[in-house]
Amino acid sequence: MSYCAICDCNFYRGKVAAIVGDETEAAVSAAMMTKYASRTYWVSADVKASAVAKEKAIAAGAILLETTIERIQGENRVSSMVLGDGSVVDVDGVFIELGAKSSADLAMDLGVMPEMDDSIKVDRQCGTEVPGVFACGDVTGKPWQVAKAVGEGCVAGISAADFVRGKMA
Ligand SMILES: Cc1cc2nc3c(=O)[nH]c(=O)nc-3n(C[C@H](O)[C@H](O)[C@H](O)COP(=O)(O)OP(=O)(O)OC[C@H]3O[C@@H](n4cnc5c(N)ncnc54)[C@H](O)[C@@H]3O)c2cc1C
């Protein structure tokens, strides 16, 4: 089981993987997984992904199963999933890609408006459109990876300190 396709896709090279989720994120993950897994299922009972993302996933070879997963089975490791119609599909791994609540709410309270994709636009100093408000990490957009979050965190922290010192000078 994994909750991060971009983090763990390489572990499923040549294996059978299932991506579970309705939104565009799940479709994008399914398309990416086809480059690693020998077979990729995309399980979604209610596809809400953008039409483009859905087409890309299917064109890449993802097999869309428009149903629910009732149960994930296995001893220590995943071996199969039981679908809504009772059928059993053998899989080596299941990726839960149900999305996550954005952290942008706090930004809006501070007067920073997120972009259409919910990310917060920043400049090279990690400054937002509001002077004195800095942003870093997942909230500024992809890639959602620790390395980017830590790097931007460093930049934002130094910028915030410079801003405060400038204000105090
Ligand atoms: C299951 C999973 C596996 C992952 N595996 C990897 C991996 O292998 N390698 C990798 O590089 N990345 C991985 N990631 C991504 C990585 O965790 C993120 O990119 C990273 O944690 C982003 O750091 P961040 O500080 O931007 O956000 P977060 O770590 O999400 O921190 C944001 C913090 O802000 C808090 N917060 C939100 N709103 C408010 C508010 N209004 N007031 C106060 N606090 C608030 C939250 O509670 C949270 O503590 C994984 C992510 C998940 C979910």
The ligand as an ORCA input file, in Angstrom:
! r2SCAN-3c Opt
* xyz 0 1
  C       1.860      9.450      2.181
  C       2.905     10.401      1.669
  C       4.146      9.913      1.338
  C       5.141     10.783      0.885
  N       6.374     10.285      0.562
  C       7.343     11.132      0.169
  C       8.643     10.650     -0.162
  O       8.933      9.443     -0.095
  N       9.578     11.553     -0.576
  C       9.296     12.883     -0.669
  O      10.203     13.663     -1.004
  N       8.059     13.362     -0.378
  C       7.084     12.533      0.037
  N       5.843     13.011      0.329
  C       5.605     14.457      0.162
  C       6.144     15.239      1.376
  O       5.593     14.694      2.573
  C       5.734     16.704      1.221
  O       6.237     17.198     -0.013
  C       6.289     17.562      2.358
  O       5.884     17.075      3.604
  C       5.817     19.005      2.196
  O       6.231     19.749      3.310
  P       5.443     21.060      3.683
  O       6.142     21.612      4.883
  O       5.288     21.921      2.473
  O       3.959     20.601      4.049
  P       3.473     19.653      5.225
  O       4.506     18.654      5.614
  O       2.126     19.160      4.773
  O       3.299     20.644      6.452
  C       2.285     21.618      6.465
  C       1.914     21.812      7.929
  O       1.050     22.948      8.034
  C       0.018     22.624      8.926
  N      -1.128     23.501      8.636
  C      -1.942     23.482      7.555
  N      -2.870     24.447      7.658
  C      -2.611     25.100      8.821
  C      -3.234     26.193      9.501
  N      -4.290     26.821      8.996
  N      -2.704     26.580     10.680
  C      -1.615     25.963     11.213
  N      -1.013     24.919     10.612
  C      -1.501     24.506      9.436
  C      -0.265     21.169      8.685
  O      -0.921     20.577      9.804
  C       1.156     20.622      8.518
  O       1.747     20.267      9.743
  C       4.848     12.163      0.767
  C       3.579     12.653      1.105
  C       2.621     11.784      1.552
  C       1.250     12.325      1.919
*
